[in-house]
Amino acid sequence: MRLVAGLAVLAFAVGASAQSVVSGTVTDAETGGVLIGAAVYAPALDRGAVTNAYGHYSLPLPADTVGLVVSYVGYQAREVRADSAVGGRLDVALHPVDLGEVVVEADAAGSRRPESTPQMGEAALSGTDIQALPALFGEADVLKAVQLLPGVRAGQEGTAGLHVRGGSPDQTLVLLDGTPLYNASHLFGFLSTFNADAVSRVELTKGAYPARFGGRLASVLDVRLRDGDLERHRVQGQVGLLSTKLLAEGPIVPGRASLLVSGRRTHIDLLAGPFIDRANERAAARDEAQIDPSLSFYDVNAKLNWRPSDRDRLYLSVYRGGDTFSFSAIDPEIDCAAGDCAATGVENATGGGLDWGSLVGSLRYTRVLSPRLFGALTLTASDYGFDVEVTSDEGRNGPSPVTAAARYRSGIRDLGARLDLDLAAGHGHALRLGAAVTHHRFTPGALSVLGEDAAEGVPADTTLGGGPTDGLEAVLYVDDTWRAGPLTLGLGLHLATYVAGQNVYPSVEPRLSASVKLWPRLALKASAAVTQQPVHLLTTGAGIGLPADLWVPADSVGPERGWQVAAGLAGSSPSGRTAWSVEGYVRAMDGLVAYRDGAAFSTPTDDWQELVVTGEGRSRGLEAFVEHRTDRVTAWFAYTLARTDRRFDAIADGAWFPYRYDRRHDVSAVVLARLSRRFDASVSAVYGTGDAVTLPAASYDATFLSSGSIPYWTQSVPQAASEVAYGPRNGHRLPAYARLDLGLTFYLHRGSRPHSVSLDVYNALNRKNPFVTLLDERTDAETGEARQQLVGISLFPVLPSLSYRFAF
């Protein structure tokens, strides 16, 4: 804290000049909610500022500056006079555009232009963008929208995982209103946990992200919830094939305090229940096996926004979400005597389930300390856990039943506090500095094995696995954006120390970004960053976001470390409606963690660290992005050329191999269009190189060492038990992935309280993209030769869905 105070004093000294400062908040004129990333631009000086995560801006200006233009995508740009500020404060309210109105006037974009900021690899989507995209089952999804950006690789077909610039999902820091979220998916990864109706803005920053962020190697996904309407009460919702959701918001004290609450729950389990019951009744009548599966999820968001004065704001944000999967199977034993078969009354019963979920909360107080200085104090809490249970009851109701059960529990819990200061220091300097401390508690796993059929070598009624482990992370940071003529520099330093038991891991992480204007609307950019990650995600490799993927600390294994450099060009059109960028990057990673071959989270052991190996990774790529926005059309095109490899001493003989989600070519194109006051249409298309897979190269007759009395005696294994030798790890490619999604929305009423019906068509061309691949032995009808074949199982054919949205 002394360092932070010293930096603030120094910044005030630097900022002493003849310049005046105009600061304030940019808000939505209808709801009073703050607008994040709005541009405040002085055309005569070619100088501007962007509102922070709380809608606040601060812009040093010469005393005689008059004209300012304030703009935000989807809102009418507004011209204001700087000399109308009272005590240096100038709050601006923008009105949303109606159909046919111009969103951005010429040169109103100001500092929103990509050539005007040194930050690279940054993209933002509004909640409106996300809701307008074609959706699987009609569910607008934040993570699937982010997958359409360059440098972001999706996981398996239909899933919501993120692999950014060759990184694992855990290498992306996911923040919900500033609080880390450790599991961001429902339904085994098919949907994200974010209710798009409650989302205001999503920002993805890849590579050299600002120094105020840390703890991850690849990127930051910052999801901000809406503040809630300060002026009027509103209720909106949606009924779709998969779920029903409802959002209510409104003022508690008009103009001063508001509350937003949203909830979502799937109803597939409720709809499927009667059909499953009927099928089991028929199976029981025929003495056949009865199976009863159930899968459901829910999530709730709540946000309290209180403005006790024009200088102060208090936010309370809470998220709770969870999934439940359960199954039971009853297989009756049949006795056939004299050709007459009947049930004996003895049953073999199995069952189990998965329960996982997160509880996330933040309490934030912000204050405009002076026209130059803005501060935010935040307390955060994040709790994620899962519980897996399997039971077996063989011979139930018989003379000698055998019962067994296994249960696995794991989780991670964070408590944190941070102070952030934004300072307009003058002389072209804009400083951000702060400090944070986070206490982590890991429960890497506790495997309980019960009953007579416990694993070999494990006594009955035994609990295995590591107990809770604590970690403490302390951070100091400073970011300085310095503008000097055509040169803009972003200089940052992130100092972190992670303590786990007797292990201390300090980290000095410099961040550098630079932008040089070659022409008024063209800039050359470069960036470099060093990063450290003190947490690991042990993944099963299934790729579907299983909740059994384990978060573990950088204990004796050590943290992940990496560096990245990037360079490119960025520019925009004279009107600011079209923006583009081209970036090339190189990444290196060390301390990566993976399971040993054959190990998994359920392997009986006293310590997870016995199951893992460490290694390194490298990634390089080229990304191109073009975006065009008008009052009626939003469109973008993204292309990524990339290569990602990894190496572990104990895997693949220590050789480099392609990462599973390495993809040479990745293309996406999106068009969102307002056709009329009644109709909106959307199209998204994706294409990508197929996944890397490991395939068998040969089969052979295996031998084994006998346990008999003659040492080293061997015996040939029959042909039917031949072994398979595999080729290079991930040395082959599946067919290319391609998908076209379509959406059409018909508005019964458009406006602040819309009613609409949407038709979404997922995979409109009915392409058979494999979800999983299996090895299947098939016999040639002519030669009688048995051969192994790779069979792909497609999960989603062409899939239309209807949903109804309402508001009142």
N, C-alpha and C positions, 0 to 999 in steps of 0.2 A: 504493500500500500504506500510506503514511503516513496518507492520508485514512481508509482502512478502520480502521486502528489507533486513530486519533483518535475515530472514531465509536463504536468498541467501548468505549473509556474513558469517553466521554460517556454511553453507554447504561448502563454499570455505575453511574455516579454517579446517573443517573436512577432506577435500580432499587434503590438503597439504601432500604429501608423495613422495617417490622416484619413484613412478610409472609414466610411460608415458601414454598418452591418444591418441588413434587413433579414429578419427571421420570422418564422410562423409555421402554421400547419395548413396543409391542403386537404380538404375534405370533400365528400359527396354532398351536394347541396340538398338532396332529398332525404338521405338517411343520417347524415352527420358522421358517418364512418370515415376514418382517415384513408387516404390514398397513398399506397406505398410505391415508390419509384416514380412519382410525378416529377415533371421537369419544370424548373423555374429558370427562365432564360432571359438574359439581357442582350437583344440582338445587336445593339450598337457596339457592345464590347466583345461580342462572341464569347460570353462567359455565362456560366450557369451553375445550378446545383440540382441535386436529386433528393427527394424526400426519403428519409430513412424508414426503418421498419415501423415507426410510430407516426408517420406522416409529417415529420418535422423537417424543415430545411433552414439553412443559415447561409447567407450569401453576402460576402464583403463587396462593397461597391463604392466607387468615387461619389463624393457628396452630391455631384450634379447629375447623377444618373436618374432618369425618369421612367423610361418604358421597360416593362417586364412582360413576358408572355408565359403563362402557366398552362401546361397541357398534360393530358393523360389519355392513354388509349381508351377509346369508347366514350370519351367525354368531350364537350365543346371546349376548345381552347379559349382562354380568357386573357385579355390585355388589362394590366393594372399599372398604376403609377407608384413608383417606389417612394416618392415624397408623400404619399398618403399614409405611410406607416406611422403608427402612434407609438412613440417611444421605441422605435426600431422594430415594432411587431406588425406584421402584415399577414393576416390569415386570409385564405382564398378558398371559396367553395365553388366547385365545378358541377355543371349539370350534365347528366347522361345525355347522349345524342338520341334523337329519334330517327326513324327510317328516312333516308334522303338527306340528312344533314351531314356536313363535313366534319370528320373527326379531328383531323390535324391540318391546320393551315400551313402554307409554305413557310419553312424555316421555324415553325413553332416547336418542332421536336427538340431543338436545342441540344442539351446535354444528354438526351436519350439516344442520340446517334452513336453507333458503335465506334466511330472514329474519334469521338470526343472523350472517351474514357480509356484509361490504360488497362482495365481489367479484361482478361481474355477468357474464353470458354464459358461465357455467361449467357444464360437464356432464361426468359421469364414467360409464364403463362398465367392468364387470369382465370378465375373461376368460370367466367363466361366462355372462354376458349375451351376449357375442359368439358363443360356440359354440352357444347355444340358438336363435339366429335362423335362419330359412330361408336357404339358401345356394345360390348358383349353382354347379352341378356338385358340390354337397355340400361346397364349400370355405368354411368359416367365415372371414369376411373383416373385418379391423379397419376399413378405410376405408369399406366399404359399410355397416357398422354406424353409423359416425359420420355418414354421409349421411342417416340417419334422424332426426337432431337438428335443431332449428330454426336457421335462418340458414345452413345448409350446403346448397349446391347441387351435385348430382352433375354430372359431365360427360356424355358421350354414353351411350347405352343400354348398361348392363352394365359400364361402366368405373368405376374406383376413384378418379378424380380428385376433388379438393376445391376448391370455390369458396366461400369463407366471406365472407358479407356483402359480396358484390360484388367480391371480390378474385380475383386470378389464383392458380393453384396454388402459384407460388413465394412468394406473400405469406403462406403458412402455414409456420411453422417446425416441421418434423417432427423430433422428438428420439427416439432409441432409447437408453434408459438414459442420457440426458443428452447424447448425441452427435448432431450434425446429420446427417440422412440426406437426400441430394439427389435420390435417385430411389426412390420408395416403391411401385413397381408392377412386376408381372410381366406377360408376355403382352400387351405393348402397352397396358397399363393395365387389363386385365380382372381382375387379381387384385393385391392388395397384397403387399408383401414380408414381411409379418408373419405368422409361424406362430402362429395363435391359441392353440394348445396351450401355447406358451411364454410367453404374455402374462399378466401379473398384473392390470394396470389401465391404462386409457386415459383421459386427461383432455384435454378440449378447452376452451380459454379464448379467447373472442372479444373483440375490442375492446380495452378498457383492461386488458390483461393485466399481471400484476405486474412491477415494475421489474427483477426478477432475470432476466427474459427480454428479448430485444431482437433487432434485426437483421431484423425482418419487420413488415409493415404491418398484417396482418389478424388473425392468430390464432396460437396455439401448440397443437400436438398432441403431448402428452407420453406416450410409450408406455414402460411399464416391464415388464421381463421378470421372471418368477418367480425366486426366489432359489435354488431347489433344496431338496430335502427333507434336513433335517439328521438325521433319525431312522431312515429306512428306505429301501431301494432299491426303485425302481419303474420299470417300463417300460410305456409306452402308445403307441398308434399308431392310424392310420386308413388304410383302403384305400378309395378312391373311384374314380369314373370318370375323373377328371382326374389325380390324383396319389396317391402313397403317402407318408405321413409317420410318423416314429418319434421318440419322446422317451424319454430315459433320465435318471434323476436318483437321487441318493442320497448318503449321507455318505461323506466320505473319513476324517474323524475324527468319530465320532458326537457330535452336539451342538455341534461346533465348526467343522467345515468340510464343505462339500458341493459337488457338481459337477452341473450340468444341461447336457445336450447334446441338441439337437433337429435333425432334418434332414427335408427335403421335396424330392421330385423328381417332375416330371411323367412319366407313362409313355405319353402320347398318341403321341409320336413312335415309341416302341417297338411299340405296337399297330398304328399305321398303316403302319409300314415294309413288312411283307409285302404289304399290299394295294396300296401304291404300286408296289412292285417287279413285282407281277403285271400291273398296268395298263400299266407301261412295256414289259414283255415283249410284250404284245399289240400295243401301238403300234409297237414296232420290227418285229414281224412284218408289219405293214401299211404300213411305211415312213411312219409318222406321227410327229408331234412327241412327244418324251418329256419329261415334267416331273417333277422330283424335289424337293419342298419338305420342310423339316424345321423344327420349332419345339419348343424345350424350355426348361425353367428348373429351377433348384435354389436352395435356401437352407439355411444352417446357422447355428444359434445355439449359443453355449456361454457358460456363466456359472459362475465360481468364486466361492464365498462363504466367507470365512474369518473366524471370530470369535476372535482370539487372547486376548481378555479380554472381560469384560462391558461395558467402556467403548469397545472398539475393534472396528472391522470393516474388512475389506479385500474389495473386489469387483473382479473382472476379467471384463469382458463383451466378446464378440467376435461379429460378424455377418459372414457372407460369402454373397453371392447373385449370381446371374448368369443371363442369358438368351442363347440362341443361336437365330438364325433364318438359314437358308440355303436357297438354291434353285439349281437348274440346269435348263436347258432345251436340248434338242438337236433341231433341226429339219432333217431331211435334204432336200437339193435333189432334185427329181424331174424327169426328162427324159422327155417324151412324144414318141415318133416313130412314125408310121404307126399311131397309135391304141394303141400299146403303151407304158405308163408304167413306169418303173423308177428306182430310186435310183441316183444317179451316184456315190455315195461321198463327195460333198462335203457338208459340214454347216455350219450356222450355229448356233454355241453361245453361250449367254449364261449368266451365273451371278453369284453374289454372296451377300452376307449381312450380318447385323447381329449384333454381339456387344456386350453392355453389362452392367454389374454394379457392385456396391459392396462395399467392405471397410470395416467400421466397428469401432472398438474403444475401450474406456475402461478406465482403471485408477483406482479411487476408494478413498480412505482416509477413514474417518469416525471421529470420537472425541467422546465426551461429555467436554468440557473441565471442566465444572462442572454442578451442577444447573440453572443458568440458561443455560449456553452449550453449543451443539452446533456442531461444525465438520466440513466436508467439503472435501477437496483432491482434484481430479479432473484427470487427463490424458486428452485425447481425440485421436483420429485418424479422419479420414473421407476415403475415396478413391473417387471415382466416375468412370467413363470409358466411352466407347463407340467402336466402330470399325465403319465402314460401307464396304463394298467392292462394286464392280460390275465385271464383266469381260465382254468381248465378243470373239468370235473368228469373224468372218464369212468364209465360204469355206474353212473348215478342210479340209485334205486336198486342196485345189484348187490351181490354178496361181498364183493371186494372193490369198492370204489377207490379211485386214486385222484386226489385233488392237488392242485398246484396253483400258484399265483406269482406274478412278478409285477413290481411297480417301480417306476422311475420318475423322479422329480428333479427339476432343475430350475434355475432362474437367476436374475440379476436385478439389483435394486440400487438406485442412485439417489443421493441427496446433494444438492448443490446450491451455491450462491455466487452471483457475479455482479460486478459494477462496470458499466460502460459509460464513457464520456465522449461526446462529439463536440469538437472545437473548431470554429472557423478562425484560424490563427492569423490571417492576413498574409500579405506578400505572396498570394497564390497557394498558401498551405491550408489543407483541411485535415485535421488530426482526429483519429479515433484511438482511444487508449482505454485500458481497463485491466481488471484482475478477476480471477475466478478460482473457486475451489470446489472439488467434487469428491464425495465419499462413495466408493463403489463397494457393494457387498455381492459377491458371487457365490452361488450354490451350484458348483459344476456338475453335481449329480449324486443321487443316492439311490442305488438299486437294491430293492428289497426282494428276496427270493424266499417264498414260503411254501410249506407243504412237503408231501412225501416225494414229489417228482422234481425236487430242486436240482439245479445244474450239478453235474459231476464235480466232486471236490468241494462243493459249497454246502455247508450244513444248512439244515432247514431253519427257517425263521432267522435269516441273516440279512444284515444291511451292509452293502458295499459302497464304495465311492468316497470322494473327498468331502469334507465338511465345508462349512462356510469359510470364505476367504475374503479378507478386506483389502481394499486398495485406496490410496489417497492421491488425488491429482491436483496440483496447484499450477496456476497459469498467470503470467503477466504478458501483455501484448501492447504494441503500439503500431498504428498504421498512419502514414502520412501521404496524402495525395497532393503533389506539388505541380502547379501549372506555371510554365515559364515560356511564353510565346508558343511556338509550334510543338514544344516538348511537354509531355505530361508524364510524371513519374509516380508510381505507387511503391513506396518503400515501407516494408513491414518487418517486424520481429516478434516471433512467438516463442516465449520462454516457458518451458513446462518441466515439471518434475513429477514423476510417478513413483510412489512408494508402495511396495507389496511385501509384507513381512520384513525380512532382512535385505531385500533387494531394492535398490534405488536406481532409477533410470532418469537422469537429467537429459534435457533436449534443448538445443539452440536451433531454432528453425527460422532462417531468413526467408523473406518473400520479396520478390522484385517483379514489377511490371512496368512497362514503358510504352509510350505511344508518341510517334513523331508524325505530324501532319505533312504529307508530301504535297497535297493539294487541299483546297478547302473541304472537300468531301472524301478524302482518301488518306488513310493513315497506315504506317508500318508499325507493327506491334511485336513485343517480345516479353517473355515472362520466365521466371525460374523460382523454384520453391524446394525446400527441404521439409519433410514431414515425418512424424512419428505416431504410431498407433499402439496404445497400451492395452488394447483388448483384442481378442481373437474370436472368430466364429468357426467352430468345428462343424463342418457340413458333411452330411452323409453322401453327398455327390449325386443325390437323386434329382436335384435341380428343380424341385417343385415347392421350395420354401417350406419344408417340413418343420413343424414347431420343435422337433427333436434336435434341430441344429443347435449346438451348445455355445453359449457365450462363456468364455474363460478368460482369466486375467493373464497379463504378461508377468508371470511369477518367475520361476527359475528358467522358463523357456525364453523369456525376454520379449521385448516389443518388436513390432514390425517397423521398419524404417524404409524411407524412399526419397527419391528426388525426381523432379521433372523439369524439363525446359521446353519451351514452345516459342514459335515465331509465326507471323502471318500478316495478312493485309485485311483491312476492314474499311467499309465505305457505305455511302447512302446516296439516294437520289436527291436532287435539289428540293423536292417537296418534303422529303423525310418519310414518304410512304413506303419506300423500298429500302431495305438494309441488307447487307451481305457481309460475309466474312469467309476467309480461307485460313486455316491454321494447321501447322505441322507440329508434332510433339514427339518426345522421347521420354520414356519412364523407366526407372529401375527400382526394384523392390527387394528387400532382404528381410529375413526373419519370418517368412511366410510359414504357416502351420497347416499340416494336413494329417489325416489319419494314416497310420501304417497300412500296408496292404492287408486286408482281412480283418482289420479292427473296425469297431463301430461304437456308438455311444453306449450300447447295451453289453459290451464285452466286460465280463466280471474282472474288476481290478480295484485296488485301493486308491488309485490316483490316475486321473485322466492324462497326466503328463507321460505315463508309460505307454500310451497308445499313439503318440504323435511323433512326427518328424518335422524338421524345419528345412526350408529351402529358400530359393530366390526366384524372382520373376523379372521379365522385361517386356516392354510394350512400346510400339511406335506406330504412328499413324498420321493420316492427313484427313482433315474434315472441311467440308464446304457447306455453307448454309446461306439460303436466300429467303427473305421474308418480305411479303407485300401486304399492306393493310390499307383499306379504304373504308368508306362508310358502309359499303355493302359486302365486301369480300375480304376475307383473311386467308392468305395462302402461304405455305412455305415448302421448301424443298431441302432435303438434307442428304448428304452423301458422306460415307466414311470408308476410307481404305486403311486397314489396320492389320497388325500382326502381334500376337501375344504368346509368349512361351514361359514355361516354368521348369524348374529343376530341383530335385530332392535327391540327396545321396542315397537314400534307402528305397527309392522308387525308380523303376526303369533303368537300373544300373547307373544311376547318376547322370543320365543323358538329358539334354534339353528336349522337351516335348511340347506340342501345342496345348495351350490351355483349352479346357473343354469348350468354353464359349469364345474361343478365337474365331473371328469371322473376317475374311479378307474384304468382302464388299458388303456394305449395308446401305440401302437406299430407302428413303421414305418421302412421300409427297402428300400434302394435305390441302384441301380446299374447303373453306366454310363460307357459305353464300346466303345472303338474304335475297330470295327470289321476289318476294312481294311482302305486303303486310301480313299475309296469311301463311306463307310458306318459307321455311329455311331448308337448305340442303347441305349435306356434308359428304365428302369423299376422302378416304385415306387409303393409301396403297403402300405396301412394304415389300422389299425383296432383299434377300441376304444369302450369302454362302452357307452351305449346310454345316451342321455341327460336326466337330471332330470326334471320332469314335475309335475304339480299339477293337479290331476284328481278329478271329483266329486265323492262323497261318497254316497249321498242320495238326494232325492227330497221330498218336503213336500208342503202342502197347506199353503200358507203364509197368514198372517193377517196384517192389517195396521191400523193406527189411523185415524179415519175420521176427516174431517175438519168441520163437522156439528156442530149444537148447543149443542149436548149432549156431555159433556167432556168424553174422553177416550172410546167412543163408538167404537167397533170393528166390522168388517165384514169379513166373510170368502171369500177368493179369489177363483174363480172357478179353477177347476183342470187344465184347459188349461193354466193358468197363474202360475203354481206351481213354486216354487223357488228351486234352487239347492244348496246343502250344499257341500262344497269342503273338501277333505281330507287334510292330512298334506302337508304343502307347499313343493313342489319339492320332494314329498315322493314316487314317482314312476319313473320308467325308461322306456325310449323308447328302441326299439330293438337296438342291437349293430350296430355301423357304420363300414362299410368296403368298400374299394375301391381299384381297381387296375388300374393304368395308364401305357400306353405304348407309346414309341416314337421311330421313325426310321427316320434318316436323310441320304439322298443320296446327295453326293457332286458332282456337275458337275465340280467344280474346288475347290481344297482345298489349303490353303496357306494364305498369308497375305491379299488376295482379294478373299475370297471364294464366290462361288455361290452354293446354295443348295436348295433342296426341302425336307420339313419335313412333316411327317404324325404323328399326335398325336391322341391317342385314350384315351379319358377321360372316366373313369368308364367302363373299357373293359368287366367286367363280368355282366354289366347291372343290378347292384344291386339297389333296390328301397330304397335308403336312404331318409328319410323324410326331406323336407326343412321346412315345417310348419305342424302343427297338428291342427285339428279342431274337435269340438264335434258335432256329427251328431245324430239326433234322428231317429231311424229306428224301424219299426213295425214288430214283428214276424208274419209270414204268418199263422202259425198254432194257436197260442194263442191270437193273436191280441194285445199282450202287447207291449207297446212302451218302448224302452230302449235307453239310451245314449251310443254311441260308439265313440271311439277316432279314427279318420281317418287321416292317414298321406298322405301328398301330396308330391310326388317326383318331383324334378325340372329337374334333369339331368339324362336321360337314358344313354346308351352307346352313346358316342358323338365323332365321328371322325372329324378331321379338317386338312386341308392342308394349308401350308404357303410356301412362296418362299422368300429366302434371297439372297441378291446380294451385291456386293461391287466392286468398281472400283476406 
